[in-house]
Amino acid sequence: MNKFVAIVSIVLGMWAQLSFAALEIEITQGIDDARPIAIVPFKWFGSTESPPHNFAEIMSNDLTRSGKFRAVSVEDMPELPTDHRQINFEKWREKGIESLVVGSINEVSNNEYQIQYQLIDLLQDKGQVTDSKNNLFPYLLENKASLVTGQAMRKYAHRVADSVFEHLTGIKGAFDTLIAYVSVDYEDKYPYRLFVADSDGHNPRELRASSYPIMSPTWSPDARRLAYVGFDDGRSAIYIRDFTKPKAEKVAAFQGINGAPSFSPDGNRLALTLSRDGNPEIYVYEINTRNFRRLTEHWAIDTEASWSPDGKSIVFTSDRGGKPQVYRVAANGGKPKRVTYDGNYNASPSYTPDGKKLVLVHRNEQNVFHLAVYDFESKQTQIITETSLDESPSIAPNGSMVIYATVHRDRQVLAAVSTDGRFRVKLPSSTGQIKAPSWSPYLN
Amino acid sequence: MSLKYVWKPVALAISLSVLAGCAGSSNNDGQSNTTDSSVQTANTGGSVDTGVDSTVDMDAIDGQISSIGLDTYSTTSVDGIRDDVLNSLDPSVRNKLTAAQQQEIINKIKEMQRVKAREIFFDFDKYAIKSKFQSVLANHATYLADNPNTRIRLEGHADERGTPEYNIALGEKRAKAIAKIFMSYGVAKSQIEVISFGEERPAVMGHNESAWSKNRRVEIKY
């Protein structure tokens, strides 16, 4: 996968400014039981004053942004060990801290660094360090060393954060992932720009700049392709960008709407919206054969198709009942059945990875647009955001968080919320407006 | 329905000699009186022969038509606008208008409405056309039917509320609702291109009903 990221960086080239900034994470609602963790600054052995990246800070921000952890600041650390043998367990436990990451970065040659780290479970300590072999330390959950380049260091920090997250929660981490999004700046010659950035907003890479809108970026399940909607002279078209190729391929440019693409779980098909036959209808496009198969047939609006994780069903938005509601249809055709009944606006549905719920846009009784979670079993709809004008929800591959677009201080910004609604963060950008986020699948 | 425009000084000056006492709408008596007296002064001191009426000054009526506000052109029928224009004339002038001149006034109102009124507005999450826009749409439709070589683009838009993909569909439904009306007047399908930008290209920035109401629109682009 390192190779894949390198290709993206080289081919896309441009390092633009417009990104949502990780260092400006604004936690609008924390969780009381977020677990205290300390990522001790990694000891630096090198020719410069500091390493290329602040490894511990990248990890701390990742873990804090998950809502499951509260990374303590350096000032609150009783000591700064770099190896488990230096730890005074009692001091940390007095601070209520449950786990600890310590490590070091060693510059072994030009642009090559050995990064060593250990994950310590402070609650498992018996206070008896007797041997240098890992398996004899019940508190030592991980002890690893790797060689990385300066360019790969941020990515490696995200991977270590993923590993720590998985050790402590049992859930695979989703920090080493990417977010695609669209920036809008009406003052710009090309107001609409499509970017792919790291999950913390760093390293934005520009894919397309246009005087016409860019919409609906969405990832293939292998994260090697991105489908999106562009407009040529005002006429919409669906593109697929394969990151191993230099240019995007236009796959649908019929008269009318070409929109709302969504990859099937096997990556071979694309559900999308076309109005070439008069009304916006859902179609399934077979990527290899380039064959379009129509799935819905109704004079009303049908759009925003999204696949179930098993690939057997497609949910979509339709106003065939008078107001936008979510419907479900078998992926190989059939009669759509209405899913949502709660409220008069439910749209933009997507399945959680376990297939048991839908995240969607829901208008409440005060006419405010929030994100909500619909549970197939209980048939209940639960609002999970407190922001307004919420749209474009996209679920992290581990199902823990949803990134979406909202309006904050008169600007469109990204925000994220845990799928249980208990943890909420804003991801403000430095300039312009940001919308249409799409969270990539796992990269490995 | 009364006109919501005010007289332009230029139009007023030109019309003084012929449209005696016509200035201002009926709910503007104070100004009318002032104008009356100045007209009297002008007439007595000038070279106009009070015994012989001059011809109707169509230029002055043109000025009046071009000064009518956009809202009136967008939401008032051509006949309604004509009646308001005629009612604002002095009866002695109005009665002298020939049928051809009356038709000329109507044609000018139509043309001005077609040039000016190119946005049709909608209610939230609706693509039904409000009755107040029927006149302006009929006017565009008649023109297009009479000019089969003229092509237009109907650009559908939505406000920012709701989801971007649904709003693209909503914008297209709105534009197609207008295309359907045009075709019912005999406009050829090939004259019309329908495009939707959904919520992606707002006409007015802002996150309130004032902005939203102006963004839920179809733009008629010649």
Contacts between the chains, C-beta under 8 A, distances in Angstrom:
chain1	res1	chain2	res2	distance
A	186	B	205	7.9
A	192	B	200	7.8
A	213	B	197	6.1
A	213	B	198	7.8
A	213	B	200	3.6
A	213	B	201	6.6
A	215	B	164	5.9
A	215	B	165	7.4
A	215	B	168	7.4
A	215	B	198	7.8
A	215	B	200	6.7
A	216	B	164	7.1
A	216	B	165	6.2
A	231	B	197	7.7
A	234	B	153	7.5
A	234	B	155	7.6
A	234	B	195	5.0
A	234	B	197	7.6
A	235	B	195	6.8
A	236	B	168	7.6
A	236	B	196	7.9
A	256	B	172	6.5
A	256	B	194	7.1
A	257	B	168	5.8
A	257	B	169	6.4
A	257	B	172	5.7
A	257	B	196	6.5
A	259	B	165	5.6
A	259	B	168	5.4
A	259	B	169	7.8
A	260	B	165	4.2
A	260	B	168	7.9
A	273	B	165	6.9
A	273	B	169	7.1
A	275	B	169	7.4
A	275	B	172	5.9
A	280	B	169	4.2
A	280	B	172	6.7
A	280	B	173	8.0
A	301	B	166	6.6
A	301	B	169	4.1
A	301	B	170	6.8
A	301	B	173	6.5
A	303	B	165	5.1
A	303	B	166	5.9
A	303	B	168	7.4
A	303	B	169	5.0
A	304	B	163	6.5
A	304	B	165	4.8
A	304	B	166	6.4
A	317	B	163	7.2
A	317	B	165	7.6
A	317	B	166	5.5
A	319	B	125	7.7
A	319	B	166	7.9
A	323	B	125	7.2
A	324	B	125	7.3
A	324	B	162	7.1
A	324	B	166	5.7
A	345	B	125	7.5
A	345	B	162	6.6
A	347	B	162	6.4
A	347	B	163	4.6
A	347	B	166	5.1
A	348	B	163	4.2
A	348	B	165	6.9
A	348	B	166	7.3
A	361	B	162	7.1
A	361	B	163	5.2
A	363	B	162	7.7
A	369	B	161	5.9
A	369	B	162	6.7
A	389	B	160	6.3
A	389	B	161	6.5
A	389	B	207	6.5
A	391	B	162	7.2
A	391	B	163	5.1
A	391	B	164	6.2
A	392	B	163	7.0
A	392	B	164	6.5
A	407	B	160	7.8
A	407	B	207	5.4
A	410	B	206	7.9
A	410	B	207	6.4
A	435	B	164	7.5
A	436	B	164	6.7
